[in-house]
Amino acid sequence: MLVRERRTSDEPQLLEIARLVHEQDGYPLYLPDSDYRTFLLGHESLGAWVAEDDACVVGQVALHPHSSSAVMAFATSAFDQPVERLCVVARLLVHPNRRRLGAGAQLLDRAAREAVALGLCPILDVVTDLAAAILLYERQRWIRLGEVTVTFRGGVTIQEYVYVAPLDIRPEFERRVLAAGAHPPMASRRIARFTTEMLEPTSCTGVQDHERHDDDEDRAQQDPHMSDGSRRRH
């Protein structure tokens, strides 16, 4: 499996993959006018990559500077970092007939590491009933921070989980944050405890309750001027 930068010539294959994923998995849930091109290519991007198997494009992922306002507000609060220090792993798709070959995991890892190389902390958001995507993220040790409600035009709402990249990917991000004179994310020590204890995937209510108990302790140790598929994903 080869993961490389996306090219303009990949577009026809990617549009077909997007169509097949939508028909089989219902991802994305919100797709006005069935406009696959806008969904894949019509958003500001920090980079995009594809997976190739036997010289055939089988999947893709992108890195976006932001997601919905609800997701970004939640993530900035969880990390006590400005939105400019975050970015979003997005548009992860794998051809339905080429799954279980490692493409999804490799694309996810590539996007996260590219984010950190830019000095950004990678997060992602996923619809709460996309079980196969959620399983992929948690097998790759992405850490669930909580749940948000996202509202689209026309009042359409969906529930999403928000995840942050695993600890072994993020040290370089935190080094860059410190080098820039900012403060490391408050959530890091709390998340480290969850990972060390090998907790089962936690409901967002459980994570948030646990974090509330730790807030006073964490803040006391910070500088007082501190700033911080069967179905597939969004």
C-alpha positions as CSV (number, residue, x, y, z in Angstrom):
1,M,0.0,0.0,0.0
2,L,1.4,3.4,-1.1
3,V,0.2,6.7,0.5
4,R,1.1,9.8,-1.6
5,E,-0.1,13.3,-2.2
6,R,-3.3,13.7,-4.0
7,R,-3.1,14.7,-7.7
8,T,-5.6,16.4,-10.0
9,S,-5.6,13.2,-12.1
10,D,-7.0,11.2,-9.1
11,E,-10.3,13.1,-9.1
12,P,-12.4,10.7,-11.3
13,Q,-11.4,7.7,-9.2
14,L,-12.1,9.6,-5.9
15,L,-15.5,10.8,-7.1
16,E,-16.5,7.2,-7.8
17,I,-15.2,6.1,-4.4
18,A,-17.2,8.9,-2.7
19,R,-20.3,7.8,-4.6
20,L,-19.9,4.1,-3.6
21,V,-19.2,5.0,0.0
22,H,-22.2,7.2,0.2
23,E,-24.5,4.5,-1.3
24,Q,-23.2,1.8,1.0
25,D,-22.5,3.6,4.3
26,G,-24.6,6.8,4.1
27,Y,-21.4,8.9,4.6
28,P,-21.6,11.8,4.5
29,L,-25.0,12.1,6.2
30,Y,-25.4,15.6,4.9
31,L,-24.7,15.9,1.1
32,P,-26.7,18.7,-0.5
33,D,-27.5,18.0,-4.2
34,S,-25.4,14.8,-4.0
35,D,-22.4,17.1,-4.9
36,Y,-19.5,14.7,-4.4
37,R,-17.0,17.1,-6.0
38,T,-17.7,19.9,-3.5
39,F,-17.7,17.4,-0.6
40,L,-14.2,16.1,-1.6
41,L,-12.5,19.1,-3.2
42,G,-14.5,22.2,-2.5
43,H,-13.0,23.1,0.9
44,E,-9.9,24.9,2.1
45,S,-7.2,22.3,2.6
46,L,-3.8,22.0,4.2
47,G,-3.1,18.9,2.2
48,A,-4.6,15.7,0.9
49,W,-3.3,12.2,0.3
50,V,-4.4,9.0,-1.4
51,A,-3.8,5.3,-0.9
52,E,-2.8,3.3,-3.9
53,D,-2.9,-0.5,-4.2
54,D,-1.6,-2.2,-7.3
55,A,-1.5,1.3,-9.0
56,C,-5.2,1.9,-8.2
57,V,-6.4,4.6,-6.0
58,V,-8.4,3.0,-3.2
59,G,-8.9,5.8,-0.7
60,Q,-8.1,9.4,0.4
61,V,-7.8,11.7,3.4
62,A,-7.5,15.5,3.7
63,L,-6.3,17.9,6.3
64,H,-8.6,20.9,6.9
65,P,-7.9,24.0,8.9
66,H,-11.3,23.8,10.7
67,S,-14.5,21.8,11.0
68,S,-17.9,23.1,12.2
69,S,-18.0,25.9,14.7
70,A,-19.4,23.5,17.3
71,V,-16.5,21.1,16.9
72,M,-13.8,23.8,16.9
73,A,-15.3,25.5,20.0
74,F,-15.4,22.2,21.9
75,A,-11.8,21.3,20.9
76,T,-10.3,24.6,21.8
77,S,-12.0,24.4,25.2
78,A,-10.7,20.9,25.7
79,F,-7.1,21.8,24.9
80,D,-7.1,25.4,26.1
81,Q,-5.4,26.3,22.8
82,P,-6.5,28.8,20.1
83,V,-8.2,27.4,17.1
84,E,-5.2,28.4,15.0
85,R,-3.2,25.6,16.7
86,L,-5.7,22.9,15.6
87,C,-6.5,21.2,12.3
88,V,-8.9,18.5,11.3
89,V,-8.4,15.2,9.6
90,A,-11.3,15.0,7.2
91,R,-12.8,13.2,4.2
92,L,-11.3,9.8,5.0
93,L,-12.7,7.4,2.4
94,V,-11.8,3.9,1.4
95,H,-13.3,2.0,-1.5
96,P,-15.9,-0.5,-0.1
97,N,-14.2,-3.4,-1.9
98,R,-10.7,-2.5,-0.7
99,R,-11.2,-2.3,3.0
100,R,-9.4,-4.3,5.7
101,L,-6.1,-3.9,3.9
102,G,-4.7,-1.2,6.1
103,A,-5.5,1.8,3.8
104,G,-7.7,3.6,6.4
105,A,-5.1,3.3,9.2
106,Q,-2.3,4.4,6.9
107,L,-4.2,7.4,5.6
108,L,-5.2,8.4,9.1
109,D,-1.6,8.2,10.4
110,R,-0.2,10.2,7.4
111,A,-2.6,13.0,7.9
112,A,-2.0,13.2,11.6
113,R,1.8,13.3,11.2
114,E,1.6,15.9,8.4
115,A,-0.5,18.0,10.8
116,V,2.1,17.8,13.6
117,A,4.9,18.7,11.1
118,L,3.0,21.9,10.5
119,G,3.0,22.6,14.2
120,L,-0.7,21.8,14.6
121,C,-2.6,19.4,16.8
122,P,-4.8,17.0,14.7
123,I,-8.4,16.4,15.7
124,L,-11.3,14.8,13.9
125,D,-15.1,14.6,14.2
126,V,-17.3,11.6,13.4
127,V,-21.0,11.0,13.4
128,T,-21.9,8.9,16.5
129,D,-23.5,6.1,14.6
130,L,-20.7,5.4,12.1
131,A,-19.5,2.4,14.1
132,A,-16.8,1.1,11.7
133,A,-15.1,4.5,11.5
134,I,-15.2,4.9,15.3
135,L,-13.7,1.4,15.6
136,L,-10.9,2.4,13.3
137,Y,-10.1,5.5,15.2
138,E,-10.1,3.8,18.6
139,R,-8.0,0.9,17.3
140,Q,-5.5,3.5,16.2
141,R,-5.6,4.9,19.7
142,W,-7.3,8.2,18.9
143,I,-8.8,9.6,22.1
144,R,-12.5,10.6,22.4
145,L,-12.9,14.0,24.0
146,G,-16.6,14.3,23.9
147,E,-19.8,14.8,21.9
148,V,-21.2,17.8,20.1
149,T,-24.4,18.7,18.2
150,V,-23.7,20.1,14.7
151,T,-26.4,22.1,12.9
152,F,-26.5,22.4,9.1
153,R,-28.6,24.7,6.9
154,G,-32.3,24.1,7.2
155,G,-32.0,23.0,10.8
156,V,-30.6,19.5,10.1
157,T,-28.7,18.4,13.2
158,I,-26.3,15.4,13.7
159,Q,-24.4,14.2,16.8
160,E,-20.7,13.8,16.5
161,Y,-17.8,12.6,18.6
162,V,-14.6,14.7,18.7
163,Y,-11.3,12.9,18.8
164,V,-7.7,13.9,19.3
165,A,-4.6,12.1,17.9
166,P,-2.9,9.6,20.1
167,L,-0.2,10.7,22.4
168,D,2.7,9.1,20.5
169,I,1.9,11.4,17.5
170,R,1.6,14.6,19.5
171,P,4.9,15.2,21.4
172,E,6.3,17.2,18.5
173,F,3.2,19.4,18.5
174,E,3.6,20.2,22.2
175,R,7.3,20.9,21.7
176,R,6.5,23.4,19.0
177,V,3.8,25.0,21.2
178,L,6.4,25.5,24.0
179,A,9.0,26.8,21.5
180,A,6.4,29.4,20.4
181,G,6.1,30.6,24.0
182,A,2.6,29.2,24.5
183,H,1.5,26.7,27.1
184,P,1.0,22.9,26.6
185,P,-2.5,21.7,26.3
186,M,-4.2,21.2,29.7
187,A,-5.9,18.1,28.4
188,S,-2.7,16.2,27.8
189,R,-2.1,15.0,31.3
190,R,-5.7,14.0,31.8
191,I,-5.7,12.1,28.4
192,A,-2.4,10.4,29.3
193,R,-4.1,9.0,32.4
194,F,-7.0,7.6,30.3
195,T,-4.4,6.0,27.9
196,T,-2.2,4.6,30.7
197,E,-5.1,3.1,32.5
198,M,-6.2,1.4,29.2
199,L,-9.8,2.4,29.6
200,E,-12.4,1.1,27.3
201,P,-13.8,3.7,24.9
202,T,-15.5,6.2,27.1
203,S,-18.8,7.9,26.6
204,C,-18.5,11.6,26.2
205,T,-20.3,12.2,29.5
206,G,-17.8,10.0,31.3
207,V,-14.9,11.9,29.8
208,Q,-16.4,15.3,30.6
209,D,-17.3,14.3,34.2
210,H,-13.7,13.0,34.8
211,E,-12.2,16.2,33.4
212,R,-14.4,18.4,35.6
213,H,-13.0,16.7,38.7
214,D,-9.5,17.4,37.5
215,D,-9.9,21.0,36.4
216,D,-8.8,22.6,39.7
217,E,-5.8,20.3,40.0
218,D,-4.7,21.0,36.4
219,R,-5.1,24.7,36.7
220,A,-3.2,24.9,39.9
221,Q,-0.2,23.3,38.2
222,Q,-0.3,25.6,35.2
223,D,1.2,29.1,34.9
224,P,-1.5,31.6,36.2
225,H,-1.3,33.3,32.8
226,M,-2.1,30.1,30.9
227,S,-3.8,30.3,27.5
228,D,-3.6,26.0,26.6
229,G,-16.4,0.1,6.6
230,S,-19.8,-1.5,7.6
231,R,-20.1,2.3,8.0
232,R,-17.5,5.1,7.6
233,R,-16.6,8.4,9.1
234,H,-17.0,12.1,8.5
